[in-house]
C-alpha cells in the first residue's frame, strides 16, 4: 500500500474536509438537496478509497497467500473477502 498510501491519506483528508463542510451546512440550515448532494459526493469518495484498499489487498495479501501454497492461509484470505462482500450486501 505504500505506493498508494500518500494518495489515500490526501483523499481521506479531503473527505474529512467535506464532512466538516456538511456539518457546517446543516448548522447553517442549508437547503436539504445541497446537503444530500454533498453526502453523495462523500460516499462516492469513500467508495473510491475502498476500491484502492481492496485492490491493494488482493495484490499483496491475497496474492501472497496464493503464492505461499499454504491452503489454510489461502482459505483465510478467501473467507475474509467473502465476509466483507456479505457485509456490503446487507
C-alpha positions in Angstrom: 0.0 0.0 0.0 3.0 2.3 0.3 2.6 3.4 -3.4 -1.0 4.5 -2.7 -0.6 5.4 0.9 0.1 9.1 0.4 -2.6 9.5 -2.2 -5.1 7.7 0.1 -4.2 10.0 3.1 -4.7 13.1 0.9 -8.0 11.7 -0.3 -9.2 11.0 3.2 -8.1 14.5 4.3 -10.3 15.9 1.5 -13.2 13.7 2.6 -12.7 14.8 6.2 -13.0 18.4 5.0 -16.1 17.6 3.1 -17.7 16.0 6.2 -16.9 19.2 8.2 -18.4 21.2 5.4 -21.7 19.2 5.6 -21.7 19.7 9.3 -21.5 23.5 8.7 -24.2 23.3 6.0 -26.5 21.6 8.5 -25.7 24.1 11.2 -26.5 26.9 8.7 -29.8 25.3 7.7 -28.7 25.0 4.1 -31.2 23.5 1.6 -31.6 19.8 2.1 -30.8 18.9 -1.5 -27.5 20.7 -1.3 -26.6 18.8 1.8 -27.7 15.5 0.2 -25.6 16.2 -2.8 -22.5 16.7 -0.6 -23.3 13.5 1.3 -23.5 11.6 -2.0 -20.1 13.1 -3.0 -18.6 11.9 0.3 -20.0 8.4 -0.2 -18.6 8.2 -3.7 -15.2 9.4 -2.5 -15.2 6.8 0.3 -16.1 4.1 -2.3 -13.0 5.1 -4.3 -10.8 4.8 -1.2 -12.4 1.4 -0.6 -11.6 0.3 -4.1 -8.0 1.3 -3.8 -7.6 -0.5 -0.5 -9.3 -3.6 -1.8 -7.2 -3.7 -4.9 -4.1 -3.3 -2.8 -5.2 -6.1 -0.5 -5.7 -8.5 -3.4 -2.4 -7.5 -5.0 -0.5 -8.1 -1.7 -2.1 -10.2 1.0 -4.3 -12.4 -1.2 -1.5 -12.9 -3.8 1.0 -13.7 -1.1 -1.4 -16.4 0.3 -1.8 -17.9 -3.2 1.9 -17.9 -3.8 2.6 -19.4 -0.4 0.9 -22.6 -1.3 -0.5 -22.7 2.3 -4.1 -23.9 1.9 -5.1 -22.6 5.4 -3.8 -19.1 4.6 -5.5 -19.2 1.2 -8.8 -20.2 2.8 -8.4 -17.5 5.4 -7.9 -14.7 2.8 -10.7 -16.1 0.7 -13.1 -16.2 3.7 -12.1 -12.6 4.7 -13.2 -11.4 1.2 -16.4 -13.4 1.3 -17.3 -12.0 4.7 -16.5 -8.5 3.5 -18.7 -8.8 0.5 -21.5 -10.3 2.6 -21.4 -7.3 4.9 -21.6 -4.9 1.9 -24.8 -6.6 0.7 -26.6 -6.0 4.0 
